[in-house]
Structure formats: structure tokens, C-alpha cells
Amino acid sequence: MTSLADPSGDAKPSLRERWFAYRNQKLADPKFQRWAASFPLTRPIASQRAKALFDLSAGFVYSQVLFACVKLSLFEALADGPLAVDALASRLDLPAPAMARLLGAAAGLKLVEKIPDGRYGLGVHGAAYLGNPAIKAMVEHHALLYRDLEDPVALLRDGKRETALSSFWPYAQADNPGTIPAEAVAPYSELMASSQALIADDVLDAYPFIDHGTLMDVGGGDGAFLLAAARRRPDLSLILFDLPAVAESADQNFKASRLANRASVIGGDFTTEALPKGADLISLVRVLHDHDDATAALLLRKVFDALVPGGILLLAEPFADTPQAESVGAYFQFYLLAMRQGRPRSERELMTLLYGAGFGRVRPVATARPMLASLLVAQKSAGPANRSVKSS
Ligand SMILES: C[S@@+](CC[C@H](N)C(=O)[O-])C[C@H]1O[C@@H](n2cnc3c(N)ncnc32)[C@H](O)[C@@H]1O
């Protein structure tokens, strides 16, 4: 087999490459597959792998079963206890055989569960769904993503192809994001707010910022992260920076939560404007991965300039290479492809970007659910600044 490291194929393959070649030749061999499936010691591994490959091939169907359940509000209908197929059919306005089919499919995915008397109740995933409103919002907006992914190769080939998802996220590809109107930011801000509670808990648990006086959340959406931080630290001053239309809705939320006295909200476009100075803690939560490398580097330099000396940046988002959550990285590769902007980055890539922006003492801090967000903490040196943004 040709060496992976040397395209000319002249170099001697390493032990690892030879192992890859041997393993893959075996795995691709139908005779070996049959043997592995029947030999007692390899049978569990073989069936696990076969199931994983089937799940990869069938994943879209599973998503559509979930989508149908969400669209029909099936889990809400079962919230008070199990129901018979006919009762569910009339409640959700489906013909009984179609209801039975959906329930059968949903039971196979542990979304619902059939009890011995033939009625259906919530399955383990259906019950967990009810406790997490973010999943409903996520599933519903996936209709756009799946439309865009109908021809993934065309999407990969054509970087300028119009996509439905980029209209959902209007700042991706916008010539002037600062002028996006309120009605265009509302759907994505609602989606973000619905999932922010879990992420805020994880980030605030991981970095209990007792020593800080002012927290600025850049790209802070409608304020959910800052509201969660404010609940934990009643003496903390808050600054939110986001596009003007989003900032307007955050402002209303702070007023409704009686936090207007310690929160300032600034609307602007961080690709063209400087960030307000003075915070000793800045957060970027699910913001950087939305942007291509040049904008990401520019934003980090602006954050660096805005921080007081010795200040801290919290960078929280799903990383591309999180152990045990690699599939989340795969999801964001294609999600952001359809969004037409940004990419998930590995911890190492993010650390390089942070050091490049002038930060020091960059360290990962473990979060409870890295599939939602991993965390890097970076510090601006307390000494004289050694660089600043030249153009903003
Ligand atoms: C994916 S959302 C994350 C929102 C929030 N941090 C969260 O985790 O829920 C990205 C946020 O960045 C904001 N944003 C995008 N481009 C921006 C820009 N050029 N200037 C200011 N804010 C921007 C969006 O309006 C949005 O609120």
C-alpha cells in the first residue's frame, strides 16, 4: 500500500501505516466479516461495528422520525402518562395505522416505550426531550439544514451556493451585519436562548469567577448568559455587545429582569467596530466558530485590546476534536458548511489563535458536557500591552 506520509510512495511505511493497511484490508474482506460475526470472541465487536455503520447509513431516517414526533407534539401528548394508539391517533389527527407506524418507529429509537397492555408511554429519550426545550427548537430548524444537505457534494464544491440555513443566520455572508433588522435576528436569538441555560450552567460551574468585577459577553445574544452570571454574582457589572437588533432585545430582557442598573448593552458590529473597554472578564460563547479564520483572529485581537491588563477571556463552544464527542465536531463541520461561514476548531487551533492575538496562560478547563461547550481560559498579561489592533 502507498505510504500515507509520502505521496511519492518511496518511503518505507511506518509500523502504524502497515497496521492500518492490514486492518482495513481485513475489515473490507467479506470472508473476514463473516468469520468475525460468528467467532465468539469477535462477535460482540463485529455486531457493534455493523450496528454503528447501519446507524450512520440510516441516521437521516432516525432524524425524520424524531422530527415527526416533534411536529405532532407526541411527547407532550404523553407527558401525563401512557395512551392507546387510537387515543393518540385522534388526539394528533393521524389515521390509526399511521399512528401505529410512527409509534413503532419511535419505540425502536427509545423515544417512546410500549407497555405490556399495548399502550405507549415516553421512552428514555422522549422523557429527556421534555426536560430540554432546546431540542425542540433545534429539531425544528433542522428542516432548513436538511434541505441544504440534500446534495452535500454540491455544497462542498460550490462555496457560493445559496442555502436556507444562511438565511436563518443572516449575519453569515451579510455585507453589513449591523443593519440586520429585528425580525431577521429573532428566530436565531430564540434558538440560542433556548439552549443557553445548560451552557451557562456548565461554563459558570467550570469557571467560578469570584475575583472579577465586570463581565462583558461579546456576541451575547439576548442576554441569557449574562442573566445566569448575574444570578450567581449579585455584585457583578455586566456589558453585552451584539448586533444592534439583538442588543435591543437584550436591553429589554435586562430591564424586565430589573438588571438595567448594572447592565450596559452596546449594539455594534465587531467586524468593523472596536469593543468597549474596561471589562476584566470577557466571554465568547458559541461565537468564534461562526466565523472564518481572518474574522476570528480579528475578533480575538479586539477582545484582547478591550480587556484590562490581567483580564481573562472565556472562550466556550463545541470543539472539533473533543474526545467522546467527536461526532459533535462532525455535525458542526457540515452545519457551518451549510451556514456558509465559520468552522469548528480543535483545542490546539484555538490555542494558536489565542496566542496569536496576544493572550498568554491559555488553558483548557473541563466542562460537564463538552458536547455542548468546551472551555479555554486565556489571560491578557498584566504588564504593558505588546500589541494592539491596527485597523478596526
Ligand atoms: C451563535 S450566536 C451565540 C449567542 C450567544 N453567545 C449564545 O451562546 O447563546 C452568535 C451571536 O453573535 C452575534 N454576532 C454575529 N456576528 C456579529 C457581529 N459582526 N457583531 C456583533 N455580534 C455578532 C449574533 O448576533 C449572535 O447573537
The ligand as an ORCA input file, in Angstrom:
! r2SCAN-3c Opt
* xyz 0 1
  C     -24.383     31.599     17.662
  S     -24.931     33.056     18.382
  C     -24.448     32.853     20.087
  C     -25.215     33.713     21.020
  C     -24.866     33.509     22.495
  N     -23.500     33.819     22.774
  C     -25.201     32.096     22.901
  O     -24.299     31.262     23.049
  O     -26.396     31.821     23.076
  C     -23.738     34.239     17.810
  C     -24.023     35.654     18.261
  O     -23.016     36.510     17.679
  C     -23.654     37.681     17.192
  N     -22.872     38.237     16.081
  C     -22.617     37.667     14.887
  N     -21.916     38.493     14.094
  C     -21.715     39.629     14.813
  C     -21.039     40.839     14.536
  N     -20.442     41.054     13.366
  N     -21.013     41.794     15.521
  C     -21.645     41.578     16.703
  N     -22.284     40.434     17.035
  C     -22.323     39.464     16.091
  C     -25.009     37.190     16.724
  O     -25.955     38.235     16.612
  C     -25.364     36.161     17.781
  O     -26.087     36.726     18.844
*
